């Protein structure tokens, strides 16, 4: 089973690394729950926006 092409894996990973890095620089340690939840939420939002745009583009043509 292959993954869909519109999964925002790299974007979610970038959010996770960005939040983790920011926490590490500001607090001296990095948590796991906050970066994972923010990365998951941003990934879901990006996926929903991509699917909405794709569906809208198909309806226009």
Secondary structure as UniProt FT lines:
FT   TURN            5..6
FT   HELIX           9..27
FT   HELIX           33..60
//
